[in-house]
Amino acid sequence: MLDIKIERTTNPKEKPTGKLGFGKVFTDHMFIMNYTNGKGWHDPRIVPYQDLTLSPAAMVFHYGQEMFEGLKAYKGIHGETLLFRPDMNGKRTNDTNDRLCIPQIPVEDFVQAVKAVVKVDEDWIPTEPGTSLYIRPFIIATEPFLGVDVSDTFLFMIILSPSGAYYESGLEPVGIWIEDDYVRAVRGGMGFAKTGGNYAASLAAQVKAHDDGYSQVLWLDGVERKYIEEVGAMNIFFKIDGKIVTPMLNGSILPGITRNSVLQLCRDWGMEVEERRISVDELLQAQKDGKLEECFGTGTAAVISPVGKLRYKDDVMVIGGGKIGPVSQKIYDTVTGIQLGKLEDKFGWRVVVE
């Protein structure tokens, strides 16, 4: 168990009013813990939110040895502060850490740190519909050294941001661009890891998609360039001829926590669920046959994001008349209902911050 020291701010910020947006406003405090080779993780503390001072030679700047996570805190219907499956974020942190040669953090320490900083700033949790306190844990390599090697020192930090919907359109279906030029990741690489390099690799295609009026990029596999993988900020699901279908985890797809939750829910409802390879040609054919009934993305930031339009080269697939489908709506209502304490939590996903 961590012995977390707490230094409270003497200059609290004004709480935001009006439309929050996503990831633009930050709370009064942050969590920090140091790692030193030979000493391990040490000095866990909560301090006033502040800028960092790092050497220009810090290895994170030069070789990208860093990782991050994302989860949310909510105000429940009885006023309690709630988290959603934080242990899964702790486990995924260590999977990413292993790939990037970053020291592991015990899952119980990760969850304790999240709870502690959220507790200090729980009066920042917004309560308007669709809002939450976004939680961003991350680890950076800090050793000042220009050789290509594993850093001997790291910082583990958690910052908090009261946020509205990830997409300004909320639950309005978005348009997705299926990328046919760039690739994001390949098996054996870092596609399954939550690290900045994966997201930097996606920016060029994202700019191209935005310029053509699409919200996000849907990536194809990096070898054959014909199998669906994931969206830049989400895993992707399809309802094809009554079945829920999503790409299987193959080492180049992020194992999303919302993805895992949706799969469990759909199976619990008795729906037929398939985790397998899905080619873009199969999607085009399903659309032509009238069998592509719904499409939606899943992720912590947006929870569920219905997709009303998919573009691949010269083909534009309009799905469900461009409106949210009944399964997408049911999943959104159920996941958010569990997160906010409105619905029964039969899976034990909800965690109270005390």
N, C-alpha and C positions, 0 to 999 in steps of 0.2 A: 504493500500500500504506500502510495506517495505521501510524503509530508509536504504539502503545498503551502507555501507562504503567500499571504495576500497583502498587497499594498493598494489601498483604494485611492482613487483620484481625489484631489482636492479642488478640481476644476471640471465638474461634470458638464457634458455637452448638452445642448438643447435637443430634445427628441424631435425627429422629423414629423412634419404634418403633410397631409395631402398625398399625392401619388408617390409611392416609394421607388418604383423601378426595381432593378435587380443589381445587388452588389455595389452600390454607389455610396452607401452611408455605413459608418462603422461605430460600434459601441464604445463605451468608456474604458474597457479593460481588454487585456489579452493574456493568454497563457504562454509561458516560455519554459523550456527545459533544455539543458545543455548535454551534449555527449562529448566525452574525451576518451580517446583510445587508451585502454588500460584502467580507466576509472568507471566507464559505463555512463549511463544516463544519470544526471545529477542536477541538483538545484532547481527543482520544480517550483514555479512561482507564478502568481497572477499580479500583473502590474498595470498601471495606466497605459492605454493605447498610445503608442509613440513610434517614431521612425527608428530604423535600425542603423547602426554604424558598422560597416563591414569593410574589410580591406578590398581594394580594387583587384587584388589577386585571389580573392575567395574563389574556391574551385567551382562553386555553383554558377558563376558568371561565364566560365570558360568551357566547362565540360558537361553542364546540365545535370549534375548529380543532385536531383531533387525529386520530391513526390508531393502529392496533395490528396486530400479527401474532401467530401462534401456531404453534409447531412443537415437536418433541420430540427429546431425546437418549436413547439407549439403551445399555445394556451388551451388547455382542455375545457370542456363545457362546465366543469366545476371549479375552474380557476387554477388548476394544477398545471405545472410545467411538464411537458411530455417530450420524449425523444422516440424515434422510430428505428429499432434494430441497430443501435450503435455498436453492438458487438461485431456485427457484420462489417462495419467500416473498419474496426480495429483489426479484424482478420485480413481484410483486403489490404490494409496498410502494410502488414507484414509480408504479404505476397509481393507487393510492389517493392518493398524494401529489399527482399531477397534478390530480386532481378537487378536492382540498382546498387547492390553492395552497401546498403544503408543498414545500420544495426536495428534489430527488431525491438519493438516496444511491446511489453506484455499487454494483451488485450484488456485485462482488468485495469491497468494503468491508463491506457488510452481512454477507456470509458470514464474512469474517475476524473481525468483531466477535463474531458468534455463537460461532464456534469458540474464540476467545480466552477469553471468560467461562466457557464450558462447561468448557474445559480447567482453569481455575483451580479450579472447584468440581466436578470430575468425581467426587470421592469422595462426592458427594451423590446420585449416580444410583442409584435403588433397583433391585434385581435380582429382586424377587418377580414371579411371573407377572402380567401385566396392568399393571405399573407402569412409570413412565418419569420423566424429568426434563422437565417442561413448561417451554418457553422463551417468554417474552412480550417481544418487542421493541415499543416504542411511541414515538411522537413527539408532543410537546405544544408549543403556542404559548405563549411566556412573556413577550412584551412587555407591560408594564403600560400599557394604553391602552383606553379605553372607546368609542372610535369603531369602527364596523364597517369593518374593513379587514384586509389580510393582515399578519400579525405579521412584524416584522423579526428576531425571535430565536426559536429553538426549542431544545428538548432532545430528543436521541435516546437512549433508554435500553433496557437489556435486563435483566430480572429473571428468576430461575429458581425453580421450585417442584417439589420431588419430589411426585409425584402418583400416586394409584391410578386406578381406573376413573372416567370422567366421570359415568356413570350408576351408582348403587349396585347396580343389578340386573345390571351387567356385560353379558353377551351374552343375558340374558333379554329377550325381545321387549317393547317398550314400547308404550304407547297414545299415539296422536297425535290432537290436536284440529284439525280443518280449520276455520280461522277464517272466519266468514261476516259479520262486522261490521266490525272494524278492518282497515286495510291497512297494510303495512309500507313498500312502496316502489313507485315507478313508473319506467318508462323515462325517461331524461333526468335522474333524480334520483341518489341515491347508493347504490342497492341493490347495485351491483357492488363497492362500496368497503368496506374493512374499517375502519369508523369507528364510534365509540360511539353516534352518533345513531341508526343503524340498529337498535341493540340496545335503546336506550331506548324507541324506538317500539314495540318488541315486548312490553314488560313488562306492559301492561294485559291484553292477550290471554293472556299466559302465566299470569298470576295467575288469570284466569277458568278456563283449562284445568286448572291444578293443583287448583283448588277442586272440579272435577268428576272428579278422579282421573286426569288425563292428564299425561304427562311433558313434552310439547312441543307447540308450535303449528306447523301446516303452513299457510303463507300462500297465498292466491289472488292473482292479478294485481290491481293497483289500479285498473284501468280497467273491464273487463267483470266482474271478480270471479267468474270461472268457470274460469280456467286455473291449474293447479298451479304454484307457484314453488319455494319451499324451506322447510325447517324452520328454526326460530329459530337453532339451532346446527349445522345440517347441510344438505347437499344431499340430495335424495331420489331414490330409484330404485324402479322397479317391474319385476316379471317378469310380463308379460301374454302369455298364450298362447305361452310359450316365448321371447319376445323381451325383452331388457333395454331398458327405456324410461326416459328421464330428461328433465326439462324442458331445452330448449335455452337457452343463454346469450343473454339479450336486453337486457342493460343494467340489469336490476333484480334479478339473481341473482348471488350471489357465485361467482366462478370457483374452486371448491374444488380444492385440490391433491390431496386424496384422491379427489375426483370424477374428476379427470383420470387418476389412476393406475388407478382401477377401469375406466374406459372403455378404457384401453390393454390392461389384462389381459383383459377380456371379449372384445375384438376378437382378441387374440392366441390366445385359446382357441377361436376360430372361432364365437363366439356372435353372433347377430344383435342389433345395437345400434342404437337410434334415439334421437337428440336432437331433440326436437320439442315442440310444444305438446300438453299433455295436459289435457283438461277434467275437472272433478270428475264430470260426468255420464258420461264414458267410464269412469272408475273404478267408479262405481256399477253400470254395465251389465256391465263385466267381472266384477265380483263376483257379480252375479246369474247370469251365464252360466258361472260356475265357471272363468273364465280369469285371474283375479287371483291368481297363484300365490305371489308373494313381494313384500315391500316392505321396504326398508332405507334407513337414512340413512348418509351418509358424511361424515367430518370428522376433523380432526387430533385433537381431544380424545377422541372415542369410537372412531375408526377406522371401525368398522362398528357400526351400532346396528339390529338387526332390529326391525321394526314388526309387532306381532301384532294391532293393533286400530286402525282409523281411524274417527273419528266425524265426520259431516257433518250438521248439523241433527238430524233425528230418526233418521237412518240410522247404524247401527254396523256396520262391516265387520270381521269377524274373518278374518284372513288366515293361511292355512296351519295352521289349527287352533290359532293362537296360539303356534306354535313356530317356532324359527329354521329357515329353508329351506336346502336343500343349496347353492344358489349363494351365499347370504349367508355360510354357514359357510366355503365354499371361498375366497371373497374375503378374509374375515378371516384365515384361516390363511395365505394367500399373502402378503398385505400385511405382516402381523406377522412372518412368516417371513423376508421380505426385510429388514425393518427391523432384526431381531435377528441377521442374518447366518446364519440357519439354512437359507435357500434361495438358489439361484442368483439373482444380480441381473443379468439379461440386458439390463435397460434402463439400467443405470448410475445408479440412484437413490440408492444408499447412499454416504455420504461419511464417511470416517474422520477423527476429530479427533486430530491428532498434536501 
